[in-house]
Amino acid sequence: MGVIMKPIITEKATSDSELNNRYTFLVKTDANKVEIKKAVEKIYDVTVNKVRTMNYGPERRTKYTKTGIQNGKTNCQKKAIVQLADGDVIDFYNNL
């Protein structure tokens, strides 16, 4: 598996892609901007102008059960917002 794990298709990400030609991806936590740019250009055959990344820490949760308090957390995530050149488009829905 490469650097990109999956595209994020939410209402906010879809409107951002339609209005500003920016696409959002869930990427590996140790990936840097250069690796993300190369991976998107290779997979989708587009030209990337800019890459923005965001690190999300784990969400901590506490459950109260019969046996006592159970503490847990989710995994860390990293998101990348990729700005494409004018005229380039990524279509996520054509291969469904």
C-alpha positions in Angstrom: 0.0 0.0 0.0 1.3 3.4 -0.9 1.2 6.8 0.9 -2.5 7.5 0.2 -4.9 5.4 2.1 -8.2 6.7 0.8 -10.0 9.8 -0.5 -12.2 11.7 1.9 -15.7 12.2 0.4 -17.7 14.4 2.7 -20.0 17.4 2.0 -17.3 19.9 2.9 -14.6 18.1 0.9 -16.9 17.8 -2.1 -17.8 21.4 -2.2 -14.1 22.4 -1.8 -13.3 20.2 -4.8 -16.0 21.7 -6.9 -15.3 25.4 -6.0 -11.6 25.5 -5.4 -10.2 22.4 -7.2 -8.9 21.0 -3.9 -9.2 17.3 -2.9 -8.8 15.7 0.5 -7.1 12.4 1.2 -6.4 10.3 4.3 -2.6 9.6 4.2 -0.2 7.7 6.4 1.0 9.5 9.4 4.7 9.4 8.5 4.2 10.7 4.9 5.6 14.1 4.0 4.3 16.7 1.5 6.7 15.6 -1.3 5.7 12.0 -1.0 2.0 12.9 -1.1 2.5 15.1 -4.1 4.3 12.4 -6.1 1.7 9.7 -5.1 -1.3 11.8 -6.2 0.4 12.8 -9.5 1.3 9.1 -10.2 -2.1 7.6 -9.3 -4.5 10.2 -10.8 -2.2 11.6 -13.6 -2.7 15.3 -12.6 -0.4 18.2 -11.7 -0.3 19.2 -8.0 0.4 22.8 -7.1 0.2 22.7 -3.3 -0.2 20.2 -0.5 -1.5 21.1 3.0 -1.4 18.5 5.8 -3.2 18.2 9.1 -2.4 15.9 12.0 -5.2 14.6 14.2 -4.4 13.1 17.5 -6.2 10.2 19.1 -9.7 10.5 20.6 -9.7 9.2 24.1 -12.8 7.4 25.4 -13.9 6.0 28.7 -16.5 3.2 29.1 -18.1 2.3 32.4 -18.7 -1.5 32.5 -19.5 -4.2 35.1 -15.8 -5.0 35.5 -14.8 -1.4 35.9 -13.6 1.6 33.9 -12.2 0.8 30.5 -10.0 3.4 28.9 -9.3 3.4 25.2 -8.3 5.6 22.2 -8.5 5.7 18.5 -5.5 5.8 16.1 -3.8 9.1 15.0 -4.8 10.3 11.5 -3.2 12.6 9.0 -5.2 14.4 6.3 -3.8 16.0 3.1 -5.6 18.7 1.1 -4.2 18.8 -2.4 -4.5 21.8 -4.7 -4.5 20.9 -8.4 -3.5 23.0 -11.4 -6.3 24.7 -13.4 -8.0 22.2 -15.8 -7.1 19.1 -13.9 -9.9 17.1 -12.3 -10.1 13.9 -10.2 -13.3 11.9 -10.6 -13.8 9.6 -7.7 -17.1 8.2 -8.9 -16.2 6.9 -12.4 -15.0 3.4 -11.2 -17.9 2.5 -8.9 
